[in-house]
Amino acid sequence: MRPRTDRSFVSFTATLGCMVVLSPQDREQAREVLRALGPRPRITTEDGTVLDLPAPVAEALAELLEAAADGQAALVLRSPNELSTEQAAAVLGVSRPTVVRLVEAGKLPARMVGTHRRLTLGDVLAYREASARRRADALDDMTREAEELGLYG
């Protein structure tokens, strides 16, 4: 599993856990656990019961271990499933009016609660990842064109 460096989180509640700086021994131990996890990590309880982890939980655990092995800080964030347009704007790094325009243009799903729009965290994160992918693709295209024209490289 490749470390994800494109993630950033904004906390809307007081529930935020931060991993402290690890010693070289702790980093190596995290690396060993990551190698041992395999594609389907499981947890064995004290009484010997083996529990499978749901895929999203296993991925989050792997990312946490990758960060630890690399000596990077890792955050665990609990956030609400629904966001206001202001919170969605913070996650996307845009203004609240921009989020409203995206919703009104049908590019970002939302539901109305009275006069307020609510967006799911999953939809906002999916939009953010798709936007990052589009930007990366456009940059790759521009670089390729510049190389073909002899303007780059």
Secondary structure, DSSP 8 states (H G I E B T S, - for coil): -----S-----SSS-EEE-----HHHHHHHHHHHHHH-SS-EEE-TTS-EEE--HHHHHHHHHHHHHHHTT---EEE---SEE-HHHHHHHHTS-HHHHHHHHHTTSS--EEETTEEEEEHHHHHHHHHHHHHHHHHHHHHHHHHHHHTT---
